[in-house]
């Protein structure tokens, strides 16, 4: 990522493109942060943008073009569908705006690489969701691992499995299309957290399957209609990291058993249970092997394991936290945390897993990413710092 100088003063002007369901939580949170000011909401359906602007007290609304033309907007929040992420982000960069995009950065490597090159040439920043990794839940676990609470990390296990988004989403077809599925839809939460803690991925191997070739909408006005499944609806991913650790991740829309947020990392001196990486808060706890620090190893087969709770430190908010971190970084010239480079490495890892599942072989992940700094404990979203 290019080096940046401090730019401007006062709250950072924000424009939102995409007024769908997820815009509610972004607008609610961004409007509560003194260091940013939401100026306009845009959408392909201008009336939908107007309704969201009115609902959240945003002074202007219109189309995406109106957002890009707004002179006060410095940072665009791109909440469009995944297939449009790169196109909209590129338009924002061309308009001289920094951009924060919902995950993933894009659905193919080539266009995502071109976007980052465009931003670098323009001296502008790209930030990529998820920002759940910046919440106090995952950050408290990250700090515990960095101070050596489990020794040297060895391997991680994660699982996200349930029946699939058609149980709640009235239009779930796009979540089974190319560029989606459990890997591209939910994988960014788990992979971003793994990479933030264990470092860049080096190689992956994966196996995928489809339960059926067509699925049925279960809720909403189109209930009963069917749609095609274009990508694996279950995928198992093995990864090795540049630092030597390994991980095993299950991502599935085919499981009657609901298990989301299962995330453990084992090290030389203990295993840490992390919060759901799709949430900003949650339990973190450590268990240690019998025989550790004087305990009786003979009890290992009969005694219940004891857990030490890791205190959660930081202020809990929600989506928009990454954009706020970007806004403060723009003003101060420091690097932001949820970078385009991180988003690209996550995409590259997912694409490599998809390639591996198709070819039946290990695949090298060509990209890498610099270490990601932990969020300071005193990071207060509700403080006025600019």
C-alpha positions, 0 to 999 in steps of 0.5 A: 500500500502506498504511503499517505500524508495527512489530508484535511481536518475535521469530520470526513465527508461520507457518501453511501452507494447502495441502499439495501438491507445492510445500509441500515446498520452502516448508516445508524453507526456512521451517524453516531461517530463524530469523526465522520459526516454522512452527506448523501445516500445513492442507489440505482433506485433513487426512491430507495435512497431517498427513503434511507436518507430520510430514515437516517437523517441524511441531508441528500440522496440520489443516484450513485452518480450524485454521490460521486459528484458531491463535492463534500464526499471524501470517502465512498461506502460501497454497499452494492452487490459483490458483482458490482464491487469493483466497478463501483469502487473504480468509479469512486477512485476515478472521481477522486474519492477514497472507497470502503467496500463491502466484502469481497473486494471483487469476484476475480483477481484480475479486476481487483488487482487493477482496482488497487493499481488504480488507487495507488496511482491516484494516491487514494485508499481502498478499504475492504470489509469485514470490519468485524475483525476490528471489534473488541471480541476478535481484537482481545483474542488477537492481543492475547495471542500476540502477548504469547498467552497460547505460546506459538500458534500451531493450527486453527479450526473453524466452522460455519454451517447451516441450512443456507440463506434461503431460510431467511433471505427473500432473494437468495439466488445471488448467494449461490451464483459465481462469486458467492456461495459459502466460500465467497459470502462467509469465507471473508469473515473467517479468512480475514480473522485467520490472516489478521492473527496468523499472517498471510496464507501460503498454500491451500487445498480444498474439496467442494460439493453441491447438495443439489443443482437447484434450490427453492426459495423458502420465504417472501413473495417468491417462495416456492420458486427455484434457482440454480446453484452455480458454485459448491454449497459446501467447501472444506479448506486446508491452509498453510500460513507463511509463518508455519501455522495451519488451518482447517475450515468448513463452510457449508450451506448444506447442514441441518446442524447450525454451527456458526462462529466455531473458531479455535486456535491451538498453540504450544501452551494452550488453545484459545476459543475466539468469538464468532468472526461475523460479530464484533463481540463475544467470548474469548477463553483459553484452556491449557494442557494438563501438566502445564505449570505444575498441574497433574497430567494423570488427570487428563483423561478424567478431569474437565478442562478448565478455561480462563476467560480473556477480558474483552477490551474496547468499545462495541459498535458494529459495521462502519468501524472499518470506515471510521478507522479509514477516516481517522487514518486519512486525516492523520496519514497513518495506515488503516487496518482493513486495507485493499491489500488485505481484501485482495489477499483474502480474495486470492486465497478464496480463489485459490481454494476454488481452483484447488477444489476444481483441480484436486491439488494444492494451490499456491497463494501468490499474494501476501500482506503486511502484518496488521496492527492491533486496534489500540484498547483506547480506540473510542468510536464515539470520541471526537478526535479530528 
